[in-house]
Amino acid sequence: MSARTTAPSWPLVALFTAGYLAPYLLPTTVGRLDAALPLSATQAGAVGSLLLLSSAAAGFALASRIHRLGARRLARAGLLLAVAGYGTAALSASVPVVIAGALVGGLGSGTATTVAAAGTAARRDPHRTTTLGLLSVSALAAAVYLTVPHLGPGHGLPLAAVALTAALVWPATAHLPAGSGEVPATAHRPGSTPPLPHRRAGLVLATSMLCWSLAQNSLWGVSSHIGTRQAGLGEATVGVVFAAALGAGLLGVLCAGALGPRIGRALPVGAGTALIAVCIVVSAGADGLTSFAVGEIAWNALYPVVLSYLISLAASLDPHGRWAVLAGSASSLGTACGPLTGSLLSAAAGYPAMGWVLATALVLLSVPLAGVALRTTGGPVLRGPEPVLRGGAVPHPDVAVPHASAVEQPVVEITVDHSWPRQREFDTAGPQHSGPSPAPPAS
């Protein structure tokens, strides 16, 4: 995928949906694992963590190899692994087989997400593609939460939903770049990839996103248990709350897509993270339907908004998508550790205390996240035709061009004295000039 491509975005949205569906369905997956299999709540959380850890490992391993291996080939391999892994786990009642299937499926999800992240970074408007992906996966997850409780018990239904989604996304891979021959030449060496830009900002962002996702998914991984055990709700009622929460997330993503980069990224990232911390305290301390629903719905309305700006911020740091993949993989690593962390914290201190710990961490994280958004040059993305340099030259796709918000260097006007070269016979031929002739227009 070349930097700033004009290829259609819907295949990337489809891959995004297939890759992110497993984390979105994590509460019901973990909740059904300990109910249908001989696993404790902590052990079920550990299985969810292993699934997401496998997904993160795929991102780290493939971050710099997408162009060489080919987006289409990698996407198809990831979808095949997802279908095989999640399908096997859904059909088996053996704990070792379920764990192995979850690991293979997580590897497939991570591969699909990696290809989608790299392709999104190459778009002219990464934020728009990100919001479309979040809309798609939120809508699908909401439908699953509304449907699964009425189809019967068992751990296989949410896993089967992920496997089926991966199978349905397969045809979209035909519209992805075929192989390494499409890697653009750079200004450094033909066929090479330029050095990773914005190293300090990218490292801060990736580390902060790891901790940010860890805090989010520590609660998300045990939300089902909070609803059923602490708030005293049934599984069907909890499923309706989750569906409503994801529906609120759809509205949040629509608002984020409408705003785009017009308000910058620092405000939605910093203030949004602080507001999420408040919602986590309310949800973790819920003792009934009202408090549980308010906390979950408000939290899920804000979470995808902030996530969309974080993903687009990472994409803006490198048009080749490397920071998008690395930051996304770091986020997946935090997501992987979330269910186990939430299970351990809640078992040791209870759900309300866990909520306060996670909220404090998020408030602290809002500072470096907003700082990266303020200090980097990830401004509004140029739209329309390619920018034209002075003199009419069109820049190479890999040559850095200042963003539209970059400060233009001042042009200094130079006055040229043309009176000295004039021949003397002109002095008597007509009116004399009292000063230098006007300078010709600057070319």
C-alpha positions as CSV (number, residue, x, y, z in Angstrom):
1,M,0.0,0.0,0.0
2,S,1.5,3.3,-1.0
3,A,1.5,6.3,1.2
4,R,-1.8,8.2,0.9
5,T,-3.6,5.9,-1.5
6,T,-7.0,6.5,-3.1
7,A,-8.0,2.8,-3.1
8,P,-11.5,2.0,-1.8
9,S,-11.8,2.0,2.0
10,W,-14.6,-0.5,2.5
11,P,-12.3,-3.6,2.4
12,L,-10.3,-2.0,5.2
13,V,-13.6,-1.4,7.1
14,A,-14.5,-5.1,6.6
15,L,-11.1,-6.2,7.9
16,F,-11.3,-3.8,10.8
17,T,-14.7,-5.4,11.8
18,A,-13.4,-8.9,11.6
19,G,-10.3,-8.1,13.6
20,Y,-12.0,-6.1,16.4
21,L,-15.1,-8.2,16.9
22,A,-13.4,-10.6,19.3
23,P,-12.4,-7.9,21.8
24,Y,-15.8,-6.3,21.5
25,L,-17.4,-9.7,22.4
26,L,-15.0,-10.3,25.3
27,P,-17.4,-9.9,28.2
28,T,-19.9,-12.5,26.9
29,T,-17.1,-14.8,25.8
30,V,-15.4,-14.8,29.2
31,G,-18.7,-15.0,31.0
32,R,-19.8,-18.1,29.1
33,L,-16.4,-19.8,29.4
34,D,-16.5,-20.1,33.2
35,A,-20.2,-21.0,33.0
36,A,-20.0,-23.8,30.4
37,L,-16.5,-25.1,31.1
38,P,-14.7,-26.2,34.3
39,L,-13.0,-22.9,34.6
40,S,-13.1,-20.3,37.4
41,A,-13.7,-16.6,36.6
42,T,-10.0,-15.8,36.9
43,Q,-9.1,-18.8,34.6
44,A,-11.7,-17.7,32.1
45,G,-10.3,-14.2,32.2
46,A,-6.8,-15.7,31.5
47,V,-8.2,-17.4,28.4
48,G,-9.5,-14.1,27.1
49,S,-6.1,-12.5,27.9
50,L,-4.3,-15.3,25.9
51,L,-6.6,-14.7,22.9
52,L,-5.8,-11.0,22.9
53,L,-2.1,-11.5,23.6
54,S,-1.9,-13.7,20.5
55,S,-3.6,-10.9,18.6
56,A,-1.1,-8.4,19.8
57,A,1.8,-10.7,19.0
58,A,0.7,-10.8,15.3
59,G,0.8,-7.0,15.1
60,F,4.3,-6.7,16.5
61,A,5.6,-9.5,14.3
62,L,4.0,-8.0,11.1
63,A,4.4,-4.3,11.6
64,S,7.3,-3.9,9.1
65,R,6.5,-6.8,6.8
66,I,3.1,-5.9,5.4
67,H,4.4,-4.4,2.1
68,R,6.9,-7.2,1.6
69,L,4.4,-10.0,2.2
70,G,1.5,-8.3,0.5
71,A,-1.7,-7.0,2.2
72,R,-4.0,-9.4,0.3
73,R,-2.0,-12.5,1.3
74,L,-1.7,-11.5,4.9
75,A,-5.4,-10.6,5.2
76,R,-6.5,-14.0,3.8
77,A,-4.1,-15.8,6.0
78,G,-5.5,-14.0,9.1
79,L,-9.1,-14.6,8.1
80,L,-8.3,-18.3,7.6
81,L,-6.7,-18.6,11.0
82,A,-9.7,-16.8,12.6
83,V,-12.2,-19.1,11.0
84,A,-10.2,-22.3,11.9
85,G,-9.3,-21.2,15.5
86,Y,-12.6,-19.7,16.6
87,G,-14.6,-22.3,14.8
88,T,-12.7,-25.1,16.5
89,A,-13.0,-23.5,19.9
90,A,-16.7,-23.0,19.4
91,L,-17.3,-26.7,18.5
92,S,-15.2,-28.2,21.2
93,A,-15.9,-28.8,25.0
94,S,-12.3,-29.6,25.8
95,V,-10.5,-26.9,27.7
96,P,-7.1,-27.5,26.0
97,V,-8.7,-27.4,22.6
98,V,-10.7,-24.3,23.4
99,I,-7.5,-22.5,24.6
100,A,-5.6,-23.6,21.5
101,G,-8.4,-22.5,19.2
102,A,-8.6,-19.1,21.0
103,L,-4.8,-18.6,20.5
104,V,-5.0,-19.5,16.8
105,G,-8.1,-17.3,16.3
106,G,-6.4,-14.4,18.2
107,L,-3.5,-14.7,15.8
108,G,-5.9,-14.4,12.9
109,S,-7.7,-11.4,14.4
110,G,-4.4,-9.6,15.0
111,T,-3.3,-10.2,11.4
112,A,-6.5,-8.8,10.0
113,T,-6.3,-5.8,12.3
114,T,-2.7,-5.2,11.3
115,V,-3.5,-5.1,7.6
116,A,-6.5,-2.8,8.3
117,A,-4.3,-0.4,10.4
118,A,-1.6,-0.1,7.8
119,G,-4.2,0.5,5.1
120,T,-6.0,3.1,7.2
121,A,-2.8,5.0,7.7
122,A,-2.3,5.2,3.9
123,R,-5.7,6.8,3.4
124,R,-6.1,10.5,2.7
125,D,-8.4,10.7,5.7
126,P,-7.5,8.1,8.3
127,H,-10.0,9.3,10.8
128,R,-12.9,8.8,8.4
129,T,-11.9,5.2,7.7
130,T,-11.4,4.5,11.5
131,T,-14.8,5.8,12.4
132,L,-16.5,3.7,9.6
133,G,-14.7,0.6,11.0
134,L,-15.8,1.4,14.6
135,L,-19.4,2.0,13.4
136,S,-19.4,-1.4,11.6
137,V,-17.9,-3.4,14.5
138,S,-20.1,-1.7,17.1
139,A,-23.3,-2.4,15.1
140,L,-22.4,-6.0,14.6
141,A,-21.4,-6.5,18.3
142,A,-24.7,-4.9,19.4
143,A,-26.6,-7.3,17.2
144,V,-24.7,-10.3,18.7
145,Y,-25.4,-9.1,22.2
146,L,-29.1,-8.9,21.5
147,T,-29.2,-12.3,19.7
148,V,-26.9,-14.7,21.6
149,P,-28.8,-14.8,25.0
150,H,-31.9,-16.1,23.2
151,L,-30.0,-18.9,21.3
152,G,-29.1,-20.9,24.4
153,P,-26.2,-21.3,26.8
154,G,-22.7,-22.5,25.9
155,H,-19.4,-20.8,25.2
156,G,-19.5,-21.5,21.4
157,L,-22.0,-18.9,20.2
158,P,-19.9,-15.7,20.5
159,L,-16.8,-17.6,19.2
160,A,-18.9,-18.9,16.2
161,A,-20.0,-15.3,15.5
162,V,-16.4,-14.2,15.2
163,A,-15.6,-17.1,12.9
164,L,-18.6,-16.5,10.7
165,T,-17.7,-12.8,10.4
166,A,-14.2,-13.7,9.3
167,A,-15.5,-16.1,6.6
168,L,-17.9,-13.4,5.3
169,V,-15.2,-10.8,5.0
170,W,-13.0,-13.1,2.8
171,P,-14.3,-11.7,-0.6
172,A,-13.3,-8.2,0.4
173,T,-9.6,-9.2,0.3
174,A,-9.8,-9.3,-3.5
175,H,-9.6,-5.5,-3.4
176,L,-6.4,-5.3,-1.4
177,P,-2.9,-4.9,-2.9
178,A,-1.6,-8.2,-4.2
179,G,2.0,-8.3,-3.2
180,S,5.3,-6.7,-2.5
181,G,5.7,-5.3,-6.0
182,E,3.4,-2.4,-5.0
183,V,5.8,-1.0,-2.4
184,P,6.6,2.5,-3.5
185,A,10.2,3.7,-4.0
186,T,11.4,6.2,-1.5
187,A,13.8,9.0,-1.6
188,H,16.4,6.9,0.3
189,R,16.7,3.8,-1.9
190,P,14.5,2.1,-4.4
191,G,12.2,-0.4,-2.7
192,S,13.4,0.7,0.8
193,T,11.3,2.0,3.6
194,P,12.2,5.4,5.2
195,P,13.2,5.6,8.8
196,L,10.5,5.6,11.4
197,P,9.5,9.2,12.1
198,H,8.4,10.8,15.3
199,R,10.1,8.2,17.4
200,R,9.7,9.9,20.8
201,A,6.1,10.8,20.3
202,G,5.3,7.4,18.8
203,L,6.8,5.6,21.8
204,V,4.9,7.8,24.3
205,L,1.7,7.2,22.3
206,A,2.2,3.4,22.1
207,T,3.1,3.0,25.8
208,S,0.1,5.2,26.8
209,M,-2.2,3.3,24.6
210,L,-1.1,0.0,26.1
211,C,-2.0,1.3,29.6
212,W,-5.1,3.0,28.3
213,S,-6.4,-0.2,26.8
214,L,-5.4,-2.2,29.9
215,A,-7.6,0.1,32.1
216,Q,-10.5,0.0,29.7
217,N,-10.6,-3.8,29.2
218,S,-9.9,-4.6,32.9
219,L,-13.5,-3.3,33.4
220,W,-14.9,-4.6,30.1
221,G,-13.6,-8.1,30.8
222,V,-15.6,-8.3,34.1
223,S,-18.6,-6.1,33.2
224,S,-20.7,-9.2,32.7
225,H,-19.9,-10.4,36.2
226,I,-20.6,-6.9,37.6
227,G,-24.0,-7.0,36.1
228,T,-25.0,-10.5,37.1
229,R,-23.2,-10.8,40.5
230,Q,-23.1,-7.3,41.9
231,A,-26.0,-5.6,40.3
232,G,-28.2,-8.8,40.4
233,L,-29.3,-8.7,36.8
234,G,-30.0,-11.7,34.4
235,E,-27.8,-12.4,31.4
236,A,-30.5,-11.3,29.0
237,T,-30.8,-7.9,30.8
238,V,-27.1,-7.5,30.8
239,G,-27.1,-8.3,27.1
240,V,-29.7,-5.6,26.5
241,V,-27.6,-3.1,28.4
242,F,-24.5,-4.0,26.4
243,A,-26.4,-3.6,23.2
244,A,-27.7,-0.2,24.2
245,A,-24.2,0.8,25.3
246,L,-22.8,-0.2,21.9
247,G,-25.7,1.7,20.2
248,A,-24.6,4.7,22.2
249,G,-21.1,4.0,20.9
250,L,-22.5,4.2,17.4
251,L,-23.8,7.7,18.1
252,G,-20.5,8.7,19.6
253,V,-18.6,7.5,16.5
254,L,-21.0,9.4,14.2
255,C,-20.3,12.5,16.2
256,A,-16.6,11.9,16.0
257,G,-16.8,11.4,12.3
258,A,-18.8,14.6,11.8
259,L,-16.3,16.6,13.8
260,G,-13.2,15.0,12.3
261,P,-9.9,16.8,12.9
262,R,-11.6,20.2,13.1
263,I,-11.3,20.5,16.9
264,G,-7.9,18.9,16.9
265,R,-7.0,15.7,18.7
266,A,-5.8,16.9,22.1
267,L,-9.3,17.9,23.5
268,P,-11.2,14.7,22.6
269,V,-8.2,12.5,23.7
270,G,-7.5,14.3,27.0
271,A,-10.9,15.4,28.2
272,G,-12.5,12.2,26.8
273,T,-10.2,10.0,28.8
274,A,-10.9,11.9,32.0
275,L,-14.7,11.5,31.4
276,I,-14.2,7.8,30.8
277,A,-12.6,7.6,34.2
278,V,-15.8,8.9,35.8
279,C,-17.9,6.4,33.9
280,I,-15.7,3.5,35.0
281,V,-16.2,4.5,38.7
282,V,-20.0,4.6,38.2
283,S,-20.1,1.2,36.4
284,A,-17.8,-0.6,38.7
285,G,-19.8,0.6,41.7
286,A,-23.2,-0.3,40.2
287,D,-25.6,-2.0,42.6
288,G,-28.7,-2.1,40.3
289,L,-30.0,-1.7,36.8
290,T,-30.0,2.1,36.7
291,S,-26.4,2.7,37.9
292,F,-25.1,-0.2,35.8
293,A,-26.9,1.0,32.6
294,V,-25.8,4.6,33.1
295,G,-22.2,3.7,33.7
296,E,-21.9,1.3,30.8
297,I,-23.9,3.4,28.3
298,A,-22.0,6.6,29.0
299,W,-18.7,4.8,29.0
300,N,-19.3,3.0,25.7
301,A,-20.5,6.3,24.1
302,L,-17.1,7.9,24.9
303,Y,-14.8,5.0,24.4
304,P,-15.0,4.7,20.6
305,V,-14.8,8.4,20.2
306,V,-11.5,8.6,22.0
307,L,-10.2,5.4,20.4
308,S,-11.0,6.8,16.9
309,Y,-8.8,9.9,17.6
310,L,-6.0,7.8,19.1
311,I,-6.0,5.5,16.0
312,S,-6.0,8.5,13.6
313,L,-3.3,10.2,15.7
314,A,-1.1,7.1,15.4
315,A,-1.8,6.9,11.6
316,S,-0.8,10.6,11.2
317,L,2.7,9.9,12.6
318,D,3.7,7.7,9.6
319,P,2.0,7.4,6.2
320,H,3.4,3.9,5.8
321,G,1.3,2.8,8.8
322,R,4.1,1.5,11.0
323,W,3.2,3.6,14.0
324,A,-0.5,2.8,13.5
325,V,0.4,-0.9,13.6
326,L,2.8,-0.6,16.5
327,A,0.5,1.6,18.6
328,G,-2.5,-0.7,17.7
329,S,-0.5,-3.8,18.7
330,A,0.5,-2.1,22.0
331,S,-3.2,-1.4,22.5
332,S,-4.0,-5.0,21.8
333,L,-1.3,-6.0,24.4
334,G,-3.1,-3.9,27.0
335,T,-6.4,-5.3,25.9
336,A,-4.9,-8.8,26.3
337,C,-3.9,-8.1,29.9
338,G,-7.2,-6.5,30.7
339,P,-9.5,-9.4,31.5
340,L,-6.9,-11.1,33.8
341,T,-6.0,-7.7,35.5
342,G,-9.7,-7.0,36.1
343,S,-10.3,-10.4,37.5
344,L,-7.3,-10.2,39.9
345,L,-8.2,-6.7,41.0
346,S,-11.8,-7.4,41.6
347,A,-11.0,-10.7,43.4
348,A,-8.5,-8.9,45.7
349,A,-10.3,-5.6,46.4
350,G,-13.9,-5.8,45.0
351,Y,-15.4,-4.2,41.9
352,P,-15.8,-0.6,43.3
353,A,-12.2,-0.4,44.5
354,M,-11.1,-1.8,41.1
355,G,-13.0,1.0,39.4
356,W,-11.2,3.7,41.5
357,V,-7.8,2.2,40.7
358,L,-8.6,2.2,36.9
359,A,-10.0,5.7,37.0
360,T,-7.0,7.1,38.7
361,A,-4.7,5.5,36.1
362,L,-6.8,6.9,33.2
363,V,-6.7,10.5,34.6
364,L,-2.9,10.2,34.8
365,L,-2.7,8.9,31.2
366,S,-4.8,11.7,29.8
367,V,-1.8,14.1,30.2
368,P,0.8,12.3,28.0
369,L,-1.9,11.4,25.4
370,A,-3.0,15.0,25.1
371,G,0.6,16.1,25.0
372,V,1.4,13.9,22.0
373,A,-1.7,15.2,20.2
374,L,-0.6,18.8,20.9
375,R,3.1,18.4,20.0
376,T,3.0,16.3,16.8
377,T,2.2,17.7,13.4
378,G,-0.7,15.3,12.9
379,G,-3.0,18.1,11.7
380,P,-5.9,18.0,9.2
381,V,-5.2,15.6,6.4
382,L,-4.9,17.2,2.9
383,R,-7.8,16.3,0.6
384,G,-8.4,16.6,-3.1
385,P,-5.6,16.6,-5.7
386,E,-2.0,16.1,-4.8
387,P,-0.3,19.3,-3.5
388,V,1.8,21.1,-6.1
389,L,5.2,22.5,-5.3
390,R,6.5,25.9,-6.5
391,G,7.4,25.7,-10.1
392,G,4.6,23.2,-10.9
393,A,6.3,20.0,-9.7
394,V,4.2,17.3,-8.1
395,P,5.9,15.8,-5.0
396,H,6.8,12.2,-4.8
397,P,4.4,10.3,-2.5
398,D,7.1,9.5,0.0
399,V,8.6,13.0,0.1
400,A,7.5,14.9,3.2
401,V,5.2,17.8,2.4
402,P,4.1,20.2,5.1
403,H,0.5,19.9,6.2
404,A,-2.0,22.5,5.4
405,S,-1.5,23.9,8.9
406,A,2.2,24.3,8.5
407,V,3.6,27.9,8.8
408,E,4.6,29.3,5.4
409,Q,8.1,30.9,5.2
410,P,7.9,34.7,4.5
411,V,8.8,35.9,1.0
412,V,11.2,38.8,1.0
413,E,10.8,41.3,-1.8
414,I,14.0,42.5,-3.4
415,T,14.1,45.8,-5.2
416,V,16.3,45.9,-8.3
417,D,17.7,49.1,-9.6
418,H,17.4,49.2,-13.5
419,S,18.5,52.8,-14.0
420,W,22.2,52.2,-14.3
421,P,22.3,50.0,-17.4
422,R,20.2,52.4,-19.5
423,Q,22.0,54.1,-22.4
424,R,22.7,57.8,-22.3
425,E,20.7,58.6,-25.5
426,F,17.5,57.7,-23.6
427,D,18.3,60.6,-21.2
428,T,17.3,63.1,-23.9
429,A,14.6,61.0,-25.6
430,G,11.8,61.6,-23.2
431,P,10.8,62.2,-19.6
432,Q,13.5,61.1,-17.1
433,H,12.8,58.8,-14.2
434,S,13.4,60.2,-10.8
435,G,14.1,56.8,-9.3
436,P,14.5,53.1,-9.9
437,S,12.1,51.3,-12.2
438,P,9.5,49.1,-10.5
439,A,10.7,45.6,-10.0
440,P,9.2,43.0,-12.3
441,P,6.6,40.6,-10.7
442,A,8.2,37.7,-8.8
443,S,8.0,34.5,-10.7
